[in-house]
Amino acid sequence: MAPSQSDLSATLSKAQIVVCTTPACPYCKRAKAALADAGYAYAELDVSQSEAIRSAVQHTN
């Protein structure tokens, strides 16, 4: 289930690091592991959950 727009906005506004990811992405897994190993907190944004999220990320990057 995709997060609501308000939940997503709240999470992203609080996070200093946001990892845009998909469950099958090996690069995403390595990036998240490196952040965790270094002690950094991050918010994870699963772009596979909805087309609206994918579109927003594509327009941001």
C-alpha positions as CSV (number, residue, x, y, z in Angstrom):
1,M,0.0,0.0,0.0
2,A,1.4,3.4,-1.0
3,P,1.8,6.1,1.6
4,S,-0.7,8.9,1.6
5,Q,0.4,12.3,0.2
6,S,0.5,13.8,3.6
7,D,2.4,10.9,5.1
8,L,4.9,11.2,2.3
9,S,5.3,14.9,2.6
10,A,5.8,14.6,6.4
11,T,8.5,12.0,6.0
12,L,10.4,13.8,3.3
13,S,10.3,17.1,5.1
14,K,11.8,15.6,8.3
15,A,14.5,13.5,6.6
16,Q,17.9,14.9,5.8
17,I,18.7,11.8,3.6
18,V,16.1,10.2,1.3
19,V,16.9,7.0,-0.6
20,C,14.7,6.5,-3.6
21,T,14.6,2.7,-4.0
22,T,12.9,-0.3,-5.4
23,P,12.9,-3.8,-3.7
24,A,15.0,-5.4,-6.5
25,C,17.7,-2.7,-6.8
26,P,21.1,-4.0,-5.8
27,Y,22.6,-0.5,-5.8
28,C,19.8,0.7,-3.5
29,K,20.5,-2.1,-1.1
30,R,24.2,-1.3,-1.0
31,A,23.6,2.4,-0.5
32,K,21.2,1.7,2.4
33,A,23.7,-0.7,4.0
34,A,26.5,1.9,3.6
35,L,24.4,4.6,5.3
36,A,23.3,2.2,8.1
37,D,26.9,1.1,8.6
38,A,28.0,4.7,8.9
39,G,25.3,5.4,11.4
40,Y,23.2,7.7,9.2
41,A,19.5,7.8,9.5
42,Y,17.5,7.9,6.3
43,A,14.0,7.8,4.9
44,E,13.3,5.2,2.3
45,L,11.0,6.1,-0.6
46,D,10.0,3.0,-2.6
47,V,9.3,4.3,-6.0
48,S,7.8,1.0,-7.1
49,Q,4.7,1.6,-5.0
50,S,3.0,4.1,-7.3
51,E,3.3,5.9,-10.6
52,A,2.8,9.3,-8.8
53,I,5.8,8.7,-6.7
54,R,7.9,7.6,-9.7
55,S,6.8,10.7,-11.6
56,A,7.6,13.0,-8.7
57,V,11.1,11.5,-8.3
58,Q,11.8,11.7,-12.0
59,H,10.9,15.4,-12.1
60,T,13.0,16.1,-9.0
61,N,16.1,14.5,-10.3
